[in-house]
Amino acid sequence: MTRYMIIWVIVAVLGLYTASPAAAKNTNVMATDILDGVVPLTGLAVAYFKDDTEGQKQWLRNICVNQGLTWTLWPIFNQTSLGKRPNGDPRNSFPSGHVSLAMSGATFLDKRYGWRWGAPAYAASAYIAYVRVDENKHHWRDVIASGVLSYGVAMLFVTPEKATHLAPIIGPDFIGLRWGRSF
């Protein structure tokens, strides 16, 4: 139990560091800025404290590819009507960077360690998405696209911690199944 408390304290402190000073005027925006760092860092902390080296590698690949795609899409969509935010800011609306990062961490936690870690992370990501839309920083399409992007990337790069795989094998003289389980 102490190990999990240490994880949450470390992640909370790192999350406070990610909050922008401008967000201090609005507690909802500040909370989303904090959660935006806390959710993905929780995934890294869990992998670290479980001594899950493969999980740490998957976390890094998942976050890097997800953020790389998000940052690549911004200049493309900034040239269209999708790039304009509801508050009039003409940049980086589609897809939402906050939701993209949080959902990346949430999907990692869910796919790697199960629903007990994933459910609270998904709830935090949904809260971030709601506040970003409610504060006129994004349209619903922006946050939904970010969630879909993050989920898709995690499906490619994250495997369950204790995965069971069953795959067909077809050879020149045989047909069979291969079963594997990681522990």
Order of alpha helices (4+ residues) and beta strands (2+ residues): alpha-alpha-alpha-alpha-alpha-alpha-beta-beta
